[in-house]
Amino acid sequence: MLKLQRLRQQGVVVHSNDKPEDTLTITVLETVPGGVGLGFDGDGFRVVRSEIYNDRGYGGHKDDRNK
């Protein structure tokens, strides 16, 4: 896991090693006590909350979720 600190309007860019031109940009839109607002920008990506991703089994076997 990579931990970063970002301020409002700062972000990170995610891309695969094979296709660096296909990017997903994640930007901090707002910070509030106890949370942040994030924006996601990129074509060809599906963005879902981790609890939904894991509950629907996208992340592998349910027994493997916490490994």
C-alpha positions in Angstrom: 0.0 0.0 0.0 1.2 3.5 -0.8 0.1 6.3 1.6 0.0 9.8 0.3 -1.0 13.2 1.7 -2.9 15.4 -0.7 -4.4 18.8 -0.2 -7.6 20.1 -1.8 -7.4 20.2 -5.6 -4.4 17.9 -5.6 -4.6 14.4 -6.9 -2.9 11.2 -8.1 -2.8 9.5 -11.5 -3.2 5.7 -11.8 -2.3 3.8 -14.9 -1.2 0.3 -15.8 2.4 -0.4 -16.8 1.2 -1.7 -20.1 -0.9 1.3 -21.1 0.3 4.5 -19.4 -1.9 6.5 -21.7 -5.0 5.1 -20.1 -5.2 7.0 -16.8 -7.6 7.4 -13.9 -7.1 10.7 -12.0 -8.2 10.9 -8.4 -8.6 14.4 -7.1 -9.3 15.7 -3.5 -12.3 18.0 -4.0 -13.1 18.9 -0.4 -12.1 18.0 3.1 -14.6 17.9 6.0 -14.2 16.8 9.6 -14.1 13.0 9.4 -14.0 12.6 5.6 -12.9 13.8 2.2 -14.7 14.3 -1.1 -12.9 12.6 -4.0 -13.4 13.0 -7.8 -12.5 10.3 -10.3 -11.8 11.1 -14.0 -10.9 8.5 -16.5 -12.5 6.5 -19.4 -12.7 2.7 -19.3 -12.7 2.4 -15.5 -15.5 1.4 -13.2 -15.3 3.0 -9.8 -17.2 1.4 -6.9 -16.9 1.7 -3.1 -14.7 -1.1 -1.7 -17.4 -2.6 0.5 -19.6 -3.0 -2.6 -16.7 -4.4 -4.6 -15.9 -7.0 -1.9 -19.6 -7.9 -1.2 -20.3 -8.7 -4.8 -17.2 -10.9 -5.0 -15.3 -8.8 -7.6 -12.3 -8.9 -5.3 -11.9 -12.7 -5.5 -13.2 -15.3 -3.1 -15.1 -13.9 -0.1 -12.7 -15.9 2.2 -9.8 -14.0 0.7 -11.1 -10.4 1.2 -9.1 -9.7 4.4 -5.8 -11.2 3.2 
